[in-house]
């Protein structure tokens, strides 16, 4: 079992407090599990209060023994009622609250409890803080990427004509879990669930669904309308496999292309165009170009290559992002996107995914999780990037 080191938690907390001071906050509550896990090291049923001055206070409903073992914070406080909270936080006047994810009724309960206190959305601060990954975090993502590499090596052994997309997904998920994959991918959303297995073969690669993506897949039903389906995989069609891995809460995302028998020339050529866009954009990022300019640069590259109509989806389903940040959530800053006017900085991790979608035919593309380092970048997902064709 891996536990977040005390030094890691202290460093994150001190950086958060600096952001809180600039925002004139006396303290901040964190009820959203992903964020209080980041700041405390535990995801037991609890929430965290970080005062501007003083030690963080972890209020635990259950399970106290596990919270003590998992978190390096000082003694957790048993939470028997919300009145317990008021007795431990003093009299703050301006308090951060995660207004982007907490239900309205819950926020109002706390407002009543705290009395004449100004509640301010603290989520932008914690999201901004999480953009830069520490060596500890990168190490966990490296381990997730190593698992991904073994999963993708397994695919040629099990891929066969006539199996369904979901059957292949189930085999890969079971194998991934034997290697340490935790099975879930987390994202900051009330209306979207992240799927581990996007396995899209032939025409299903051109199906658009609920997610903000150039493609979504058919899925299993209207209740689960994204990703692998019951469609049978056939020879001579593009097979796109996008299989995210999670290790100790940290995720990597990657996509590779497969085929049985042969890959149609149109998709093989488009895939090479995607690879070229992928690496030329990353090279440009090292020059300090803003993310919005990087996105536009990728669009111009696709146009010059003759793929403007298919790059990042087809009209009217095109998307306006090329890459999303990744860490303890599958989609977090930074974004290489049309309206993101900041550069990529040392310590940021992102999944860059140029895709081509051909209506009613299929899709192709590549995706890698990448770490931005000083004056260069490092691809964490090191799987073979050539199209894998099995007999």
C-alpha positions as CSV (number, residue, x, y, z in Angstrom):
1,X,0.0,0.0,0.0
2,X,1.3,3.5,-0.9
3,X,0.6,6.4,1.3
4,X,1.1,10.1,0.4
5,X,4.2,11.3,2.2
6,X,3.8,14.0,4.9
7,X,6.2,16.3,3.1
8,X,4.1,16.1,0.0
9,X,0.9,17.1,2.0
10,X,2.7,19.9,3.8
11,X,4.1,21.3,0.5
12,X,0.6,21.2,-1.2
13,X,-1.0,22.9,1.8
14,X,1.5,25.7,2.0
15,X,1.1,26.4,-1.7
16,X,-2.7,26.4,-1.3
17,X,-2.4,28.9,1.6
18,X,-0.4,31.3,-0.6
19,X,-3.3,31.2,-3.1
20,X,-5.8,31.6,-0.3
21,X,-4.0,34.7,1.0
22,X,-4.1,36.3,-2.4
23,X,-7.8,35.6,-2.5
24,X,-8.3,37.1,1.0
25,X,-9.7,33.8,2.4
26,X,-9.6,33.1,6.1
27,X,-10.0,29.4,5.5
28,X,-11.4,26.9,3.0
29,X,-13.5,23.7,3.2
30,X,-12.9,20.8,0.9
31,X,-15.8,18.3,0.7
32,X,-15.1,17.0,-2.9
33,X,-13.3,13.7,-2.4
34,X,-10.7,14.1,-5.1
35,X,-9.5,17.4,-3.6
36,X,-9.5,16.4,0.0
37,X,-7.6,13.3,-1.0
38,X,-5.0,15.5,-2.7
39,X,-4.7,17.6,0.5
40,X,-5.0,14.9,3.1
41,X,-4.0,11.6,1.6
42,X,-7.2,9.8,2.5
43,X,-10.5,9.3,0.8
44,X,-12.5,8.0,3.8
45,X,-15.9,9.6,4.4
46,X,-14.6,13.0,5.6
47,X,-14.0,16.6,4.7
48,X,-11.1,19.0,5.3
49,X,-10.9,22.5,6.6
50,X,-7.7,24.5,5.8
51,X,-7.3,27.7,7.8
52,X,-5.1,30.4,6.5
53,X,-3.2,30.3,9.8
54,X,-2.9,27.0,11.6
55,X,-3.0,23.3,10.9
56,X,-5.6,21.7,8.6
57,X,-8.5,19.9,10.3
58,X,-9.8,16.6,9.0
59,X,-13.3,15.8,10.1
60,X,-14.1,12.1,9.7
61,X,-17.4,10.3,9.7
62,X,-15.9,6.9,8.9
63,X,-13.6,5.1,9.0
64,X,-11.5,6.8,11.6
65,X,-8.8,4.1,11.9
66,X,-8.2,4.1,8.2
67,X,-8.1,7.8,8.1
68,X,-5.4,7.9,10.8
69,X,-3.4,5.4,8.9
70,X,-3.8,6.9,5.5
71,X,-3.4,10.6,6.3
72,X,-0.2,12.2,7.7
73,X,-2.3,15.1,9.1
74,X,-2.5,15.6,12.8
75,X,-5.2,13.8,14.8
76,X,-8.5,13.6,12.7
77,X,-11.6,14.9,14.4
78,X,-14.6,12.6,14.8
79,X,-17.6,14.1,13.0
80,X,-20.9,13.4,14.9
81,X,-22.8,16.5,13.8
82,X,-22.1,19.7,11.9
83,X,-22.0,21.5,15.2
84,X,-18.7,19.8,15.8
85,X,-17.2,21.8,12.9
86,X,-18.1,25.2,14.3
87,X,-16.4,24.4,17.6
88,X,-13.1,23.8,15.8
89,X,-12.8,26.5,13.1
90,X,-13.1,29.8,15.1
91,X,-14.8,32.7,13.5
92,X,-13.7,33.1,9.9
93,X,-15.3,35.9,7.9
94,X,-14.5,34.9,4.3
95,X,-14.4,31.1,3.6
96,X,-13.7,29.1,0.5
97,X,-16.2,26.4,-0.5
98,X,-16.3,24.1,-3.5
99,X,-19.3,25.8,-5.2
100,X,-18.7,24.1,-8.6
101,X,-19.4,20.6,-7.3
102,X,-21.3,20.8,-4.0
103,X,-25.1,20.5,-4.0
104,X,-27.0,23.8,-3.4
105,X,-28.8,22.4,-0.3
106,X,-25.6,21.3,1.3
107,X,-24.0,24.7,0.7
108,X,-27.0,26.3,2.3
109,X,-26.8,24.1,5.4
110,X,-23.2,25.2,5.9
111,X,-24.1,28.8,5.3
112,X,-26.7,28.5,8.1
113,X,-24.2,26.8,10.4
114,X,-21.4,29.4,9.9
115,X,-23.7,32.4,10.1
116,X,-22.6,35.7,8.8
117,X,-19.8,34.3,6.6
118,X,-19.0,35.1,3.0
119,X,-18.7,31.9,0.9
120,X,-16.3,32.1,-2.0
121,X,-15.7,29.5,-4.7
122,X,-12.3,27.9,-3.8
123,X,-12.3,25.3,-6.6
124,X,-10.4,27.5,-9.1
125,X,-7.5,27.7,-6.5
126,X,-7.2,23.9,-5.9
127,X,-7.6,23.2,-9.6
128,X,-4.8,25.7,-10.4
129,X,-2.6,24.2,-7.7
130,X,-3.0,20.7,-9.1
131,X,-1.8,21.6,-12.6
132,X,1.9,21.3,-11.6
133,X,2.8,17.7,-10.6
134,X,5.4,16.8,-8.1
135,X,8.0,14.1,-8.6
136,X,5.9,11.8,-6.3
137,X,2.9,12.3,-8.5
138,X,4.9,11.8,-11.7
139,X,6.2,8.6,-10.2
140,X,2.7,7.2,-9.7
141,X,1.8,8.2,-13.3
142,X,4.9,6.4,-14.5
143,X,3.7,3.3,-12.8
144,X,0.3,3.7,-14.4
145,X,1.9,4.0,-17.7
146,X,3.9,0.9,-17.2
147,X,0.7,-1.0,-16.5
148,X,-0.7,0.5,-19.7
149,X,2.2,-0.7,-21.7
150,X,1.6,-4.3,-20.5
151,X,-2.1,-4.1,-21.4
152,X,-1.4,-2.9,-24.9
153,X,1.2,-5.7,-25.4
154,X,-1.5,-8.1,-24.5
155,X,-3.9,-6.9,-27.2
156,X,-2.4,-8.8,-30.1
157,X,-2.6,-12.0,-28.1
158,X,-6.4,-11.8,-27.5
159,X,-7.7,-9.7,-30.4
160,X,-9.6,-11.9,-32.8
161,X,-12.2,-11.6,-35.5
162,X,-15.8,-12.0,-34.4
163,X,-15.3,-11.0,-30.8
164,X,-17.3,-8.0,-29.6
165,X,-15.8,-4.7,-28.6
166,X,-17.1,-5.1,-25.0
167,X,-15.7,-8.7,-24.8
168,X,-12.2,-7.4,-25.7
169,X,-12.7,-4.6,-23.2
170,X,-13.6,-7.0,-20.4
171,X,-10.6,-9.2,-21.1
172,X,-8.3,-6.2,-21.0
173,X,-9.8,-4.7,-17.9
174,X,-9.5,-8.0,-16.0
175,X,-5.9,-8.3,-17.1
176,X,-5.2,-4.6,-16.2
177,X,-6.5,-5.2,-12.7
178,X,-4.1,-8.1,-12.1
179,X,-1.3,-5.5,-12.8
180,X,-2.7,-2.9,-10.4
181,X,-5.2,-0.9,-12.4
182,X,-7.8,0.4,-10.0
183,X,-10.7,0.1,-12.5
184,X,-12.2,3.6,-12.3
185,X,-11.3,6.9,-14.0
186,X,-12.4,10.0,-12.2
187,X,-13.5,13.3,-13.6
188,X,-14.9,16.5,-12.2
189,X,-18.4,16.4,-13.4
190,X,-22.0,15.7,-12.3
191,X,-23.2,14.6,-15.8
192,X,-20.3,12.5,-17.2
193,X,-18.7,9.2,-16.1
194,X,-15.3,8.2,-17.4
195,X,-15.1,4.8,-19.0
196,X,-11.9,2.7,-18.9
197,X,-12.6,1.0,-22.2
198,X,-13.1,2.9,-25.4
199,X,-12.8,0.2,-28.0
200,X,-14.2,1.4,-31.3
201,X,-14.1,-0.7,-34.5
202,X,-15.1,0.3,-38.0
203,X,-18.2,2.5,-38.1
204,X,-18.6,2.8,-34.3
205,X,-15.5,5.0,-34.4
206,X,-17.6,7.6,-36.2
207,X,-20.5,7.6,-33.7
208,X,-20.8,10.7,-31.6
209,X,-22.2,10.5,-28.1
210,X,-22.8,12.6,-25.0
211,X,-19.1,13.3,-24.2
212,X,-17.3,16.4,-25.5
213,X,-15.1,14.3,-27.9
214,X,-14.9,14.0,-31.6
215,X,-16.1,10.4,-31.2
216,X,-17.9,8.4,-28.5
217,X,-18.8,5.0,-29.7
218,X,-22.1,3.2,-29.5
219,X,-21.9,2.0,-25.9
220,X,-24.0,-0.8,-24.3
221,X,-27.4,1.0,-24.1
222,X,-29.0,4.4,-23.8
223,X,-28.1,4.2,-20.1
224,X,-24.4,3.7,-21.0
225,X,-24.1,5.3,-24.4
226,X,-20.3,5.6,-24.7
227,X,-17.4,3.3,-25.4
228,X,-17.3,-0.4,-26.3
229,X,-20.5,-2.0,-27.6
230,X,-21.8,-5.4,-28.7
231,X,-20.6,-4.9,-32.2
232,X,-18.5,-7.7,-33.6
233,X,-14.9,-6.8,-34.7
234,X,-14.2,-7.5,-38.3
235,X,-11.2,-8.0,-40.5
236,X,-9.9,-5.0,-42.5
237,X,-11.4,-2.2,-40.3
238,X,-9.7,0.3,-38.1
239,X,-9.8,-0.6,-34.4
240,X,-9.1,2.3,-32.0
241,X,-8.3,1.3,-28.5
242,X,-8.3,4.1,-25.8
243,X,-7.8,2.4,-22.5
244,X,-7.1,4.6,-19.5
245,X,-5.2,3.3,-16.4
246,X,-5.5,4.4,-12.8
247,X,-2.8,3.7,-10.1
248,X,-3.0,5.0,-6.6
249,X,-5.6,7.5,-7.9
250,X,-3.4,8.8,-10.7
251,X,-4.3,8.2,-14.3
252,X,-2.7,8.0,-17.7
253,X,-4.6,8.1,-21.0
254,X,-3.4,6.7,-24.3
255,X,-4.8,5.5,-27.7
256,X,-3.3,3.1,-30.2
257,X,-4.5,1.7,-33.5
258,X,-5.0,-2.0,-34.4
259,X,-6.4,-4.0,-37.3
260,X,-7.1,-7.7,-38.2
261,X,-5.6,-8.7,-41.6
262,X,-4.9,-5.2,-42.9
263,X,-5.5,-1.6,-42.1
264,X,-7.3,0.4,-44.9
265,X,-4.9,2.8,-46.6
266,X,-7.1,5.8,-45.8
267,X,-6.8,5.2,-42.1
268,X,-3.2,4.3,-42.2
269,X,-2.3,7.6,-43.9
270,X,-4.6,9.6,-41.6
271,X,-2.9,8.0,-38.6
272,X,0.5,9.1,-39.7
273,X,-0.9,12.6,-40.1
274,X,-2.1,12.5,-36.5
275,X,1.3,11.4,-35.3
276,X,3.0,14.2,-37.1
277,X,0.5,16.8,-35.6
278,X,1.1,15.2,-32.1
279,X,4.9,15.8,-32.2
280,X,5.0,19.1,-34.0
281,X,2.6,20.6,-31.5
282,X,4.7,19.3,-28.6
283,X,7.8,20.8,-30.2
284,X,6.0,24.1,-30.6
285,X,4.9,24.0,-27.0
286,X,8.5,24.2,-25.8
287,X,8.8,27.6,-27.4
288,X,6.3,29.0,-24.9
289,X,3.5,29.3,-27.4
290,X,0.1,29.7,-25.7
291,X,-2.3,26.7,-25.6
292,X,-4.9,28.5,-27.8
293,X,-2.1,29.2,-30.4
294,X,-1.0,25.6,-30.2
295,X,-4.6,24.5,-30.9
296,X,-4.8,26.8,-33.9
297,X,-1.5,25.6,-35.2
298,X,-2.7,22.0,-35.1
299,X,-5.8,23.0,-37.1
300,X,-3.6,24.6,-39.7
301,X,-1.4,21.6,-39.9
302,X,-4.5,19.3,-40.5
303,X,-5.8,21.7,-43.2
304,X,-2.4,21.7,-45.0
305,X,-2.3,17.9,-44.9
306,X,-5.8,17.7,-46.5
307,X,-7.6,16.5,-43.4
308,X,-9.4,19.7,-42.3
309,X,-12.8,18.2,-42.8
310,X,-12.1,15.2,-40.5
311,X,-9.7,16.6,-37.9
312,X,-11.1,16.4,-34.3
313,X,-14.4,15.3,-35.7
314,X,-16.6,16.2,-38.7
315,X,-19.1,19.0,-38.9
316,X,-21.2,19.7,-36.8
317,X,-19.4,17.5,-34.2
318,X,-15.9,19.0,-34.2
319,X,-14.4,19.8,-30.8
320,X,-12.2,22.8,-29.9
321,X,-9.5,21.0,-27.9
322,X,-6.5,18.9,-28.7
323,X,-5.2,17.9,-25.3
324,X,-6.5,17.8,-21.7
325,X,-4.6,17.8,-18.5
326,X,-4.5,14.6,-16.5
327,X,-3.6,13.5,-13.0
328,X,-6.1,12.5,-10.3
329,X,-8.8,13.5,-12.7
330,X,-9.1,12.5,-16.4
331,X,-9.8,16.0,-17.6
332,X,-8.3,18.9,-15.7
333,X,-6.1,21.9,-16.7
334,X,-4.1,22.5,-18.7
335,X,-6.0,22.2,-22.0
336,X,-4.7,22.8,-25.5
337,X,-7.9,24.4,-26.6
338,X,-9.2,27.3,-28.6
339,X,-9.8,29.7,-25.6
340,X,-6.9,28.7,-23.3
341,X,-4.4,31.6,-23.4
342,X,-1.7,30.2,-21.1
343,X,1.5,28.3,-22.0
344,X,2.4,24.8,-20.9
345,X,4.8,24.9,-17.9
346,X,7.3,22.6,-16.4
347,X,5.6,20.0,-14.3
348,X,2.3,19.9,-16.2
349,X,1.0,16.6,-17.5
350,X,-1.5,16.3,-20.3
351,X,-3.0,13.8,-22.7
352,X,-2.6,15.0,-26.3
353,X,-4.9,13.2,-28.7
354,X,-5.2,14.2,-32.4
355,X,-8.0,12.2,-34.0
356,X,-9.5,11.9,-37.5
357,X,-13.1,10.9,-37.9
358,X,-14.6,9.8,-41.2
359,X,-18.4,9.8,-41.3
360,X,-20.0,6.3,-41.3
361,X,-16.5,4.7,-41.8
362,X,-14.5,5.0,-38.6
363,X,-11.8,6.9,-36.9
364,X,-8.1,6.8,-36.2
365,X,-5.7,8.7,-34.0
366,X,-3.0,8.6,-31.3
367,X,-3.0,9.7,-27.7
368,X,-0.1,9.9,-25.2
369,X,0.2,11.2,-21.7
370,X,3.1,13.7,-21.7
371,X,5.1,15.4,-18.9
372,X,6.4,18.9,-19.7
373,X,10.0,19.2,-18.3
374,X,12.5,22.0,-18.5
375,X,13.3,22.7,-22.2
376,X,11.9,19.3,-23.3
377,X,8.9,17.0,-22.8
378,X,8.8,13.3,-21.8
379,X,6.2,10.9,-23.2
380,X,5.1,8.7,-20.2
381,X,3.1,6.2,-22.3
382,X,5.9,4.4,-24.1
383,X,3.9,1.8,-26.0
384,X,4.8,1.1,-29.7
385,X,3.2,3.7,-31.9
386,X,3.0,1.8,-35.1
387,X,-0.3,0.4,-36.3
388,X,-0.5,-3.2,-35.0
389,X,-2.0,-5.7,-37.5
390,X,-2.8,-9.2,-36.3
391,X,-3.6,-12.2,-38.5
